[in-house]
Amino acid sequence: MQNHLARKIGLKVAYYRKLRGYTQQQLAQKIDVSLSYMGKIECGALIKCASLPILLAIAKVLDVSIMNLVEDDFVSRREIR
C-alpha cells in the first residue's frame, strides 16, 4: 500500500515538475536533495514515501498545494472548476 502511494505521489511530482519546465536536476537543487533521491521520489522507489518537509518543499517550488501531491484523485477539485 505504501509503495502504491509513493508511486502516485512520484507521478504527480514528475507531472507538475514538467508542467513548470524544470528538469529533475533543477528541482533537486531547489529543494537541496541529490538527483538520485529526486529520481527515487518520482519513480516511487523509496521504501517509504518522501518525508513531509521534502514534500512541502517540492510543493512550494512547484507552486502547488501539498494536497495536489497527496490526494488520491490526480486532478484536484480546484482544477475541475
N, C-alpha and C positions, 0 to 999 in steps of 0.2 A: 504494500500500500504506500509506504513512504517513498520508494523508488518511483512509483507512478506519479506521486505529487511532485517530486523533484524533476521528473521529465516534463511535466506540464508547465512548471514554473520556468524551466530552461527554455522551452519552446517560446514562451511569452517573452522572456528576456531577449532571445535572439530576434524575434519579430519586431519588438519595439526598438532594439538597437539598430536594426537595418532600416526601419522606418525613419529614424533620426539621422541616418547616414554615418554611423560610427562603425569602425572595424572592431573586432574583438580586442585587439591591442589597445586601441584608443579608450575603449570603455574600461578595460583592465587598469590602465594608467590612471584614469579619472577616479576610480574607486580604490586605488592602491592595492591591487592584487596582481598575481602573476598571470601571464597569458594562459598558462597551463590550467590554473584554477578557474579562470573565466571560461575556458573551453569545457571544463568538467561541469560547471554550473549549467551551461547551455545544453549539454547533451544529457544531463541528468545522471552523470556518472559518480556523483558524490554518494558516499554511503548514507549520509544524512543530507537533508536539504541545507542550502546555504543558510548561514546564521541571519537572524533578524537585522542586525546592524548592516550586514552586507546587502541584504535585500532592500533595506531603506536607502542605502547609498545608491544602488542601481536605480531605484525608482526616482530618486531626486535627479540624478544625471539625465535619465531618460524622460523626465518631466511627465511621469505617470503616477497615479496613486499606488500605494502598496497593494491595494485591493485588486488593481488591474493585473498584478503579477500572481496573486494567490487565489483569486476567485476561480471557481470551477468552470464557469462559462468563459469562453475565450473573449467574447465581445462583452464589454461591460454594459450594464443597463444604461449608463450615461451616454455611451456612444450610439445606442439604439434610437434615442430620442431625436 
